[in-house]
């Protein structure tokens, strides 16, 4: 079956600021990709984000996965619902500021009781330079929990791989709505 690609990272997106792995040189994006492939994820939705760039590129290069570039994060919740209804598993990649954009749409997953797996790169934490990122950073976990999404957190390369594996099992085997918050320190200091 040919892969449908609704968007690929552009050359400008690839230049954004992150190496293929995190600042310490650990290959956690590659390991997370392997975990998600082992969990049979076949669709990936994302708003371009430097913190997810290596993982986005791995999925975009995979002919067995449909990669969906989103204009807003809430579209990803609907895509994940449609994927599940169509017999496939999806992951939604976003930045913490995107949680605020899709909080209302998360009710679809909660009320419909379908699996939802989100990987959320955090901003507004360690070494943040942009004050506009701080308020949503503080609100991300409480907002997700208030709408009924279970939140797990990862701060080290080993944590993120194990946490994503556990989150995928909870989402796809126990029909849960799960967000893995990937700490900003793990991603490294953002530079502009």
TORPA-4810 file (N, C-alpha, C, O; in nm, 3 decimals):
<nodes>
NODE_1_0.085_-0.117_0.000_0.000_0.000_0.000_0.089_0.124_0.000_0.184_0.131_0.078_X
NODE_2_0.060_0.220_-0.085_0.136_0.343_-0.088_0.102_0.427_0.034_-0.011_0.425_0.084_X
NODE_3_0.200_0.499_0.081_0.184_0.584_0.197_0.124_0.717_0.155_0.165_0.777_0.055_X
NODE_4_0.028_0.763_0.231_-0.028_0.896_0.210_0.051_0.993_0.296_0.065_0.971_0.416_X
NODE_5_0.101_1.097_0.238_0.175_1.197_0.314_0.107_1.330_0.295_0.097_1.381_0.183_X
NODE_6_0.059_1.386_0.404_-0.010_1.514_0.397_0.085_1.629_0.422_0.043_1.745_0.422_X
NODE_7_0.209_1.599_0.442_0.309_1.703_0.461_0.440_1.642_0.504_0.442_1.540_0.572_X
NODE_8_0.546_1.704_0.467_0.678_1.662_0.509_0.746_1.780_0.574_0.716_1.895_0.542_X
NODE_9_0.838_1.753_0.667_0.914_1.864_0.722_0.987_1.935_0.608_1.050_1.871_0.524_X
NODE_10_0.979_2.065_0.606_1.047_2.143_0.504_1.193_2.160_0.540_1.234_2.130_0.653_X
NODE_11_1.272_2.209_0.445_1.413_2.236_0.472_1.425_2.336_0.587_1.513_2.322_0.672_X
NODE_12_1.339_2.435_0.590_1.343_2.533_0.698_1.313_2.467_0.833_1.374_2.500_0.934_X
NODE_13_1.219_2.373_0.833_1.184_2.303_0.957_1.302_2.221_1.007_1.328_2.217_1.127_X
NODE_14_1.373_2.156_0.916_1.487_2.074_0.957_1.601_2.158_1.013_1.683_2.108_1.090_X
NODE_15_1.607_2.285_0.976_1.714_2.372_1.026_1.682_2.427_1.164_1.767_2.493_1.224_X
NODE_16_1.562_2.403_1.216_1.515_2.475_1.333_1.612_2.474_1.450_1.641_2.585_1.493_X
NODE_17_1.664_2.378_1.505_1.762_2.396_1.611_1.801_2.270_1.683_1.887_2.274_1.770_X
NODE_18_1.743_2.160_1.651_1.770_2.042_1.729_1.849_1.942_1.647_1.826_1.923_1.528_X
NODE_19_1.942_1.879_1.713_2.014_1.772_1.646_1.922_1.652_1.633_1.807_1.656_1.677_X
NODE_20_1.973_1.545_1.572_1.888_1.427_1.555_1.853_1.363_1.688_1.760_1.282_1.695_X
NODE_21_1.926_1.396_1.790_1.898_1.344_1.923_1.902_1.460_2.021_1.919_1.575_1.981_X
NODE_22_1.888_1.432_2.150_1.884_1.539_2.247_2.023_1.599_2.271_2.122_1.554_2.212_X
NODE_23_2.029_1.699_2.356_2.152_1.773_2.379_2.265_1.687_2.435_2.382_1.718_2.415_X
NODE_24_2.232_1.579_2.505_2.336_1.493_2.563_2.388_1.390_2.464_2.483_1.318_2.496_X
NODE_25_2.329_1.380_2.348_2.374_1.282_2.249_2.303_1.148_2.256_2.332_1.059_2.176_X
NODE_26_2.211_1.132_2.352_2.137_1.007_2.361_2.040_0.994_2.244_1.979_1.092_2.202_X
NODE_27_2.027_0.873_2.191_1.938_0.853_2.075_1.792_0.830_2.112_1.726_0.746_2.051_X
NODE_28_1.742_0.901_2.212_1.606_0.874_2.257_1.500_0.892_2.150_1.404_0.815_2.150_X
NODE_29_1.510_0.987_2.057_1.405_0.993_1.954_1.398_0.864_1.871_1.290_0.818_1.836_X
NODE_30_1.513_0.808_1.840_1.516_0.683_1.764_1.456_0.570_1.847_1.382_0.487_1.794_X
NODE_31_1.488_0.566_1.975_1.433_0.462_2.062_1.282_0.477_2.080_1.209_0.378_2.082_X
NODE_32_1.235_0.601_2.093_1.090_0.626_2.104_1.021_0.583_1.975_0.914_0.523_1.979_X
NODE_33_1.081_0.614_1.861_1.026_0.571_1.732_1.011_0.418_1.730_0.906_0.367_1.689_X
NODE_34_1.113_0.347_1.772_1.106_0.200_1.775_0.995_0.150_1.868_0.924_0.055_1.835_X
NODE_35_0.979_0.215_1.983_0.873_0.178_2.077_0.736_0.198_2.012_0.649_0.112_2.022_X
NODE_36_0.718_0.311_1.946_0.589_0.339_1.882_0.562_0.244_1.765_0.448_0.203_1.743_X
NODE_37_0.665_0.210_1.690_0.649_0.112_1.582_0.611_-0.025_1.640_0.525_-0.093_1.585_X
NODE_38_0.674_-0.064_1.751_0.642_-0.191_1.816_0.498_-0.190_1.868_0.435_-0.295_1.879_X
NODE_39_0.447_-0.072_1.902_0.308_-0.058_1.947_0.211_-0.051_1.830_0.091_-0.031_1.849_X
NODE_40_0.263_-0.066_1.708_0.182_-0.069_1.587_0.117_0.066_1.553_0.006_0.071_1.500_X
NODE_41_0.187_0.175_1.586_0.139_0.308_1.548_0.153_0.322_1.397_0.261_0.300_1.342_X
NODE_42_0.044_0.360_1.330_0.043_0.372_1.184_0.007_0.512_1.135_0.010_0.540_1.015_X
NODE_43_-0.027_0.600_1.229_-0.054_0.740_1.193_0.009_0.831_1.297_0.008_0.802_1.417_X
NODE_44_0.063_0.943_1.248_0.127_1.039_1.335_0.084_1.178_1.293_0.098_1.216_1.176_X
NODE_45_0.030_1.255_1.388_-0.009_1.392_1.360_0.080_1.487_1.440_0.116_1.458_1.554_X
NODE_46_0.114_1.600_1.378_0.203_1.694_1.446_0.190_1.835_1.389_0.161_1.854_1.271_X
NODE_47_0.212_1.931_1.477_0.239_2.068_1.438_0.390_2.078_1.446_0.446_2.044_1.550_X
NODE_48_0.459_2.124_1.343_0.606_2.126_1.346_0.661_2.187_1.476_0.616_2.293_1.520_X
NODE_49_0.757_2.117_1.534_0.813_2.153_1.664_0.957_2.106_1.668_0.986_1.990_1.638_X
NODE_50_1.048_2.194_1.705_1.190_2.159_1.711_1.216_2.043_1.806_1.299_1.957_1.778_X
NODE_51_1.146_2.039_1.918_1.166_1.932_2.016_1.131_1.794_1.965_1.185_1.694_2.012_X
NODE_52_1.040_1.788_1.869_0.999_1.660_1.810_1.062_1.637_1.672_1.030_1.537_1.608_X
NODE_53_1.149_1.724_1.626_1.193_1.720_1.486_1.256_1.587_1.445_1.229_1.538_1.336_X
NODE_54_1.339_1.527_1.530_1.401_1.400_1.494_1.295_1.290_1.482_1.299_1.210_1.389_X
NODE_55_1.201_1.286_1.575_1.094_1.186_1.571_1.003_1.209_1.450_0.961_1.113_1.385_X
NODE_56_0.973_1.334_1.420_0.892_1.366_1.303_0.961_1.317_1.176_0.896_1.257_1.090_X
NODE_57_1.089_1.341_1.163_1.162_1.298_1.044_1.165_1.146_1.030_1.154_1.094_0.920_X
NODE_58_1.180_1.075_1.142_1.178_0.929_1.137_1.043_0.877_1.087_1.038_0.789_1.001_X
NODE_59_0.935_0.933_1.139_0.802_0.891_1.094_0.776_0.932_0.950_0.719_0.855_0.873_X
NODE_60_0.816_1.053_0.913_0.792_1.100_0.776_0.864_1.013_0.673_0.817_0.999_0.560_X
NODE_61_0.977_0.955_0.711_1.053_0.870_0.619_0.999_0.726_0.615_1.042_0.648_0.530_X
NODE_62_0.908_0.692_0.703_0.855_0.557_0.714_0.735_0.540_0.620_0.630_0.602_0.641_X
NODE_63_0.750_0.457_0.520_0.644_0.438_0.421_0.521_0.367_0.478_0.415_0.366_0.414_X
NODE_64_0.533_0.308_0.594_0.420_0.237_0.654_0.336_0.326_0.746_0.237_0.281_0.803_X
NODE_65_0.377_0.451_0.761_0.308_0.542_0.853_0.255_0.663_0.776_0.325_0.721_0.692_X
NODE_66_0.132_0.700_0.805_0.075_0.823_0.750_0.115_0.937_0.843_0.083_0.936_0.962_X
NODE_67_0.186_1.035_0.788_0.227_1.153_0.864_0.136_1.270_0.827_0.123_1.303_0.709_X
NODE_68_0.075_1.330_0.926_-0.019_1.440_0.904_0.034_1.568_0.966_0.043_1.580_1.088_X
NODE_69_0.068_1.665_0.883_0.104_1.797_0.934_-0.026_1.869_0.966_-0.114_1.881_0.881_X
NODE_70_-0.038_1.915_1.088_-0.161_1.978_1.135_-0.147_2.130_1.133_-0.038_2.183_1.150_X
NODE_71_-0.257_2.198_1.113_-0.255_2.344_1.127_-0.283_2.384_1.271_-0.238_2.489_1.317_X
NODE_72_-0.357_2.299_1.343_-0.380_2.318_1.486_-0.379_2.182_1.553_-0.410_2.081_1.490_X
NODE_73_-0.345_2.180_1.680_-0.332_2.054_1.753_-0.462_1.978_1.766_-0.463_1.855_1.768_X
NODE_74_-0.574_2.050_1.775_-0.701_1.978_1.793_-0.735_1.890_1.674_-0.807_1.791_1.689_X
NODE_75_-0.686_1.924_1.555_-0.705_1.836_1.439_-0.647_1.697_1.467_-0.700_1.597_1.420_X
NODE_76_-0.539_1.693_1.541_-0.474_1.566_1.572_-0.560_1.475_1.657_-0.555_1.353_1.643_X
NODE_77_-0.640_1.534_1.747_-0.731_1.453_1.828_-0.834_1.386_1.738_-0.863_1.268_1.754_X
NODE_78_-0.888_1.460_1.642_-0.985_1.404_1.549_-0.921_1.297_1.460_-0.983_1.195_1.432_X
NODE_79_-0.798_1.321_1.416_-0.728_1.221_1.334_-0.704_1.094_1.413_-0.720_0.984_1.361_X
NODE_80_-0.665_1.109_1.539_-0.644_0.990_1.624_-0.774_0.912_1.642_-0.774_0.789_1.642_X
NODE_81_-0.886_0.984_1.658_-1.017_0.918_1.671_-1.051_0.843_1.544_-1.094_0.728_1.548_X
NODE_82_-1.032_0.909_1.431_-1.061_0.845_1.302_-0.971_0.725_1.276_-1.016_0.623_1.223_X
NODE_83_-0.845_0.737_1.314_-0.752_0.623_1.297_-0.802_0.504_1.378_-0.805_0.392_1.327_X
NODE_84_-0.840_0.527_1.503_-0.887_0.418_1.589_-1.015_0.356_1.532_-1.028_0.233_1.528_X
NODE_85_-1.108_0.439_1.489_-1.232_0.387_1.431_-1.206_0.308_1.304_-1.281_0.217_1.270_X
NODE_86_-1.098_0.342_1.234_-1.058_0.271_1.112_-0.964_0.155_1.137_-0.914_0.095_1.042_X
NODE_87_-0.941_0.121_1.263_-0.858_0.006_1.296_-0.709_0.033_1.304_-0.629_-0.061_1.299_X
NODE_88_-0.669_0.159_1.315_-0.527_0.191_1.326_-0.499_0.268_1.455_-0.590_0.322_1.519_X
NODE_89_-0.372_0.270_1.491_-0.326_0.343_1.608_-0.252_0.468_1.564_-0.182_0.469_1.462_X
NODE_90_-0.268_0.574_1.644_-0.206_0.702_1.610_-0.137_0.761_1.732_-0.169_0.728_1.847_X
NODE_91_-0.041_0.848_1.706_0.023_0.927_1.810_0.014_1.073_1.767_0.024_1.106_1.649_X
NODE_92_-0.006_1.161_1.865_-0.015_1.304_1.840_0.104_1.371_1.908_0.123_1.357_2.029_X
NODE_93_0.183_1.443_1.830_0.300_1.514_1.882_0.268_1.662_1.889_0.219_1.720_1.792_X
NODE_94_0.297_1.724_2.003_0.271_1.867_2.017_0.362_1.928_2.123_0.428_1.857_2.199_X
NODE_95_0.363_2.059_2.126_0.434_2.135_2.228_0.334_2.171_2.337_0.214_2.169_2.314_X
NODE_96_0.383_2.203_2.456_0.293_2.233_2.568_0.195_2.345_2.536_0.082_2.342_2.582_X
NODE_97_0.237_2.444_2.458_0.144_2.552_2.421_0.026_2.499_2.340_-0.082_2.558_2.342_X
NODE_98_0.045_2.390_2.267_-0.061_2.329_2.188_-0.169_2.264_2.272_-0.282_2.248_2.226_X
NODE_99_-0.135_2.226_2.395_-0.237_2.168_2.484_-0.350_2.269_2.505_-0.467_2.232_2.505_X
NODE_100_-0.313_2.395_2.523_-0.416_2.498_2.541_-0.504_2.512_2.419_-0.622_2.546_2.430_X
NODE_101_-0.447_2.487_2.301_-0.524_2.498_2.177_-0.625_2.385_2.160_-0.727_2.404_2.093_X
NODE_102_-0.599_2.270_2.219_-0.687_2.155_2.191_-0.764_2.105_2.313_-0.824_1.998_2.307_X
NODE_103_-0.765_2.180_2.421_-0.828_2.131_2.543_-0.976_2.095_2.523_-1.020_1.993_2.576_X
NODE_104_-1.052_2.174_2.449_-1.193_2.143_2.427_-1.211_2.016_2.345_-1.299_1.935_2.373_X
NODE_105_-1.126_1.997_2.243_-1.136_1.879_2.156_-1.102_1.750_2.232_-1.144_1.642_2.192_X
NODE_106_-1.026_1.762_2.340_-0.992_1.642_2.418_-1.115_1.577_2.479_-1.111_1.460_2.517_X
NODE_107_-1.225_1.652_2.489_-1.348_1.592_2.538_-1.397_1.481_2.445_-1.464_1.388_2.490_X
NODE_108_-1.362_1.490_2.316_-1.399_1.384_2.221_-1.341_1.249_2.266_-1.411_1.148_2.267_X
NODE_109_-1.215_1.250_2.302_-1.150_1.125_2.347_-1.208_1.079_2.480_-1.231_0.959_2.500_X
NODE_110_-1.231_1.173_2.570_-1.283_1.136_2.702_-1.424_1.080_2.694_-1.453_0.976_2.752_X
NODE_111_-1.512_1.148_2.622_-1.652_1.104_2.611_-1.663_0.981_2.521_-1.739_0.889_2.551_X
NODE_112_-1.588_0.979_2.412_-1.591_0.864_2.321_-1.515_0.743_2.370_-1.529_0.634_2.316_X
NODE_113_-1.435_0.763_2.474_-1.357_0.655_2.537_-1.270_0.580_2.437_-1.262_0.457_2.439_X
NODE_114_-1.204_0.655_2.349_-1.112_0.590_2.258_-0.969_0.621_2.301_-0.944_0.723_2.366_X
NODE_115_-0.875_0.534_2.265_-0.736_0.555_2.304_-0.680_0.682_2.243_-0.708_0.716_2.128_X
NODE_116_-0.600_0.752_2.322_-0.532_0.871_2.272_-0.393_0.875_2.335_-0.379_0.872_2.457_X
NODE_117_-0.291_0.881_2.251_-0.153_0.890_2.297_-0.094_1.020_2.244_-0.085_1.041_2.124_X
NODE_118_-0.053_1.106_2.337_0.007_1.235_2.300_0.147_1.244_2.362_0.167_1.210_2.479_X
NODE_119_0.241_1.290_2.282_0.375_1.320_2.333_0.389_1.471_2.328_0.381_1.532_2.222_X
NODE_120_0.411_1.531_2.444_0.409_1.677_2.458_0.547_1.726_2.502_0.592_1.695_2.612_X
NODE_121_0.615_1.801_2.415_0.741_1.862_2.453_0.709_1.989_2.532_0.627_2.071_2.491_X
NODE_122_0.775_2.002_2.646_0.747_2.114_2.735_0.832_2.235_2.701_0.949_2.224_2.665_X
NODE_123_0.770_2.350_2.713_0.836_2.481_2.706_0.801_2.552_2.836_0.715_2.507_2.911_X
NODE_124_0.868_2.664_2.862_0.836_2.742_2.981_0.892_2.685_3.109_0.848_2.722_3.218_X
NODE_125_0.988_2.595_3.097_1.049_2.534_3.215_1.197_2.571_3.220_1.233_2.689_3.228_X
NODE_126_1.280_2.473_3.215_1.424_2.488_3.233_1.485_2.575_3.123_1.473_2.544_3.004_X
NODE_127_1.551_2.682_3.162_1.626_2.771_3.073_1.540_2.832_2.962_1.590_2.860_2.853_X
NODE_128_1.413_2.852_2.988_1.325_2.914_2.889_1.359_3.061_2.872_1.379_3.132_2.971_X
NODE_129_1.365_3.106_2.749_1.394_3.246_2.721_1.268_3.326_2.687_1.271_3.449_2.690_X
NODE_130_1.158_3.258_2.655_1.038_3.324_2.608_0.933_3.327_2.720_0.877_3.223_2.753_X
NODE_131_0.907_3.443_2.780_0.812_3.450_2.891_0.670_3.408_2.854_0.592_3.370_2.941_X
NODE_132_0.635_3.415_2.725_0.500_3.377_2.682_0.476_3.228_2.693_0.361_3.184_2.692_X
NODE_133_0.582_3.149_2.704_0.567_3.003_2.716_0.539_2.959_2.861_0.487_2.850_2.883_X
NODE_134_0.572_3.044_2.958_0.565_3.003_3.098_0.422_2.977_3.148_0.401_2.873_3.210_X
NODE_135_0.324_3.064_3.125_0.190_3.036_3.178_0.130_2.903_3.133_0.077_2.829_3.215_X
NODE_136_0.139_2.871_3.003_0.082_2.744_2.957_0.163_2.626_3.009_0.108_2.518_3.031_X
NODE_137_0.291_2.646_3.028_0.372_2.540_3.086_0.319_2.502_3.224_0.305_2.384_3.256_X
NODE_138_0.290_2.603_3.304_0.236_2.576_3.438_0.098_2.513_3.432_0.060_2.437_3.521_X
NODE_139_0.021_2.544_3.328_-0.117_2.496_3.317_-0.130_2.363_3.244_-0.237_2.301_3.248_X
NODE_140_-0.026_2.317_3.176_-0.038_2.198_3.091_-0.087_2.077_3.167_-0.191_2.021_3.131_X
NODE_141_-0.016_2.034_3.269_-0.056_1.912_3.341_-0.192_1.928_3.409_-0.276_1.839_3.396_X
NODE_142_-0.217_2.038_3.483_-0.351_2.051_3.544_-0.464_2.054_3.442_-0.571_1.998_3.467_X
NODE_143_-0.443_2.118_3.328_-0.548_2.125_3.226_-0.578_1.986_3.169_-0.694_1.948_3.154_X
NODE_144_-0.473_1.912_3.139_-0.493_1.776_3.087_-0.566_1.688_3.189_-0.659_1.615_3.154_X
NODE_145_-0.523_1.694_3.313_-0.586_1.612_3.417_-0.730_1.653_3.440_-0.815_1.568_3.467_X
NODE_146_-0.760_1.782_3.431_-0.897_1.829_3.452_-0.993_1.775_3.346_-1.110_1.753_3.375_X
NODE_147_-0.945_1.754_3.224_-1.030_1.703_3.116_-1.034_1.549_3.117_-1.108_1.489_3.039_X
NODE_148_-0.954_1.486_3.204_-0.956_1.340_3.216_-0.842_1.267_3.148_-0.846_1.145_3.136_X
NODE_149_-0.740_1.339_3.104_-0.623_1.276_3.042_-0.522_1.242_3.151_-0.487_1.327_3.234_X
NODE_150_-0.476_1.119_3.151_-0.372_1.078_3.245_-0.238_1.134_3.197_-0.207_1.128_3.078_X
NODE_151_-0.160_1.188_3.291_-0.033_1.251_3.256_0.083_1.173_3.316_0.085_1.143_3.436_X
NODE_152_0.180_1.142_3.231_0.306_1.083_3.274_0.416_1.180_3.234_0.401_1.254_3.136_X
NODE_153_0.526_1.181_3.309_0.633_1.277_3.283_0.765_1.206_3.264_0.793_1.106_3.330_X
NODE_154_0.847_1.259_3.173_0.980_1.204_3.147_1.082_1.317_3.150_1.062_1.422_3.088_X
NODE_155_1.191_1.295_3.222_1.293_1.399_3.236_1.431_1.356_3.186_1.519_1.440_3.168_X
NODE_156_1.450_1.225_3.162_1.579_1.175_3.115_1.556_1.090_2.990_1.444_1.045_2.966_X
NODE_157_1.661_1.068_2.909_1.642_0.982_2.791_1.585_0.844_2.825_1.497_0.795_2.755_X
NODE_158_1.635_0.783_2.931_1.584_0.652_2.970_1.437_0.661_3.012_1.355_0.578_2.976_X
NODE_159_1.406_0.766_3.091_1.267_0.787_3.133_1.173_0.798_3.014_1.066_0.737_3.013_X
NODE_160_1.212_0.875_2.913_1.120_0.901_2.803_1.089_0.772_2.726_0.974_0.750_2.686_X
NODE_161_1.188_0.689_2.705_1.165_0.564_2.632_1.073_0.471_2.712_0.975_0.418_2.658_X
NODE_162_1.104_0.452_2.839_1.021_0.364_2.923_0.880_0.421_2.942_0.782_0.346_2.943_X
NODE_163_0.872_0.551_2.958_0.742_0.615_2.980_0.654_0.606_2.856_0.535_0.579_2.867_X
NODE_164_0.711_0.629_2.739_0.633_0.617_2.615_0.587_0.473_2.596_0.474_0.449_2.552_X
NODE_165_0.670_0.378_2.628_0.631_0.237_2.616_0.512_0.207_2.709_0.415_0.143_2.667_X
NODE_166_0.520_0.253_2.833_0.410_0.232_2.928_0.285_0.306_2.884_0.174_0.254_2.895_X
NODE_167_0.302_0.428_2.833_0.187_0.508_2.789_0.118_0.443_2.669_-0.005_0.441_2.662_X
NODE_168_0.196_0.388_2.576_0.138_0.321_2.459_0.055_0.201_2.504_-0.053_0.176_2.450_X
NODE_169_0.105_0.125_2.601_0.029_0.011_2.652_-0.101_0.058_2.717_-0.207_-0.001_2.693_X
NODE_170_-0.093_0.162_2.799_-0.215_0.214_2.862_-0.315_0.264_2.759_-0.435_0.237_2.770_X
NODE_171_-0.266_0.337_2.660_-0.357_0.392_2.559_-0.421_0.282_2.476_-0.543_0.275_2.465_X
NODE_172_-0.339_0.197_2.417_-0.389_0.104_2.316_-0.439_-0.029_2.370_-0.517_-0.097_2.303_X
NODE_173_-0.397_-0.066_2.489_-0.445_-0.192_2.547_-0.553_-0.170_2.652_-0.636_-0.258_2.675_X
NODE_174_-0.552_-0.053_2.716_-0.651_-0.024_2.820_-0.745_0.090_2.781_-0.821_0.139_2.864_X
NODE_175_-0.740_0.133_2.653_-0.829_0.237_2.602_-0.827_0.365_2.686_-0.932_0.419_2.722_X
NODE_176_-0.708_0.412_2.719_-0.692_0.531_2.800_-0.645_0.650_2.717_-0.594_0.633_2.606_X
NODE_177_-0.665_0.768_2.772_-0.616_0.892_2.712_-0.493_0.932_2.793_-0.503_0.962_2.912_X
NODE_178_-0.378_0.934_2.726_-0.250_0.951_2.795_-0.169_1.062_2.729_-0.163_1.071_2.606_X
NODE_179_-0.107_1.145_2.811_-0.011_1.244_2.762_0.122_1.220_2.833_0.127_1.211_2.956_X
NODE_180_0.228_1.211_2.755_0.363_1.203_2.811_0.424_1.342_2.796_0.442_1.391_2.684_X
NODE_181_0.455_1.404_2.909_0.519_1.535_2.907_0.670_1.514_2.907_0.725_1.454_2.999_X
NODE_182_0.735_1.564_2.804_0.880_1.549_2.790_0.944_1.678_2.837_0.929_1.783_2.774_X
NODE_183_1.015_1.670_2.949_1.071_1.788_3.014_1.165_1.869_2.925_1.238_1.814_2.843_X
NODE_184_1.161_2.000_2.942_1.242_2.089_2.859_1.391_2.067_2.880_1.469_2.087_2.787_X
NODE_185_1.431_2.027_2.998_1.574_2.003_3.021_1.626_1.890_2.933_1.740_1.895_2.887_X
NODE_186_1.545_1.790_2.911_1.582_1.679_2.823_1.605_1.727_2.680_1.691_1.675_2.610_X
NODE_187_1.527_1.824_2.637_1.537_1.875_2.501_1.655_1.969_2.481_1.702_1.988_2.368_X
NODE_188_1.703_2.027_2.588_1.814_2.122_2.579_1.763_2.264_2.567_1.646_2.288_2.537_X
NODE_189_1.852_2.357_2.592_1.818_2.499_2.586_1.789_2.540_2.443_1.869_2.515_2.352_X
NODE_190_1.675_2.602_2.423_1.637_2.648_2.289_1.716_2.775_2.256_1.730_2.865_2.339_X
NODE_191_1.766_2.781_2.135_1.845_2.897_2.091_1.779_2.957_1.968_1.732_2.885_1.880_X
NODE_192_1.776_3.089_1.962_1.721_3.159_1.845_1.827_3.250_1.789_1.802_3.319_1.690_X
</nodes>
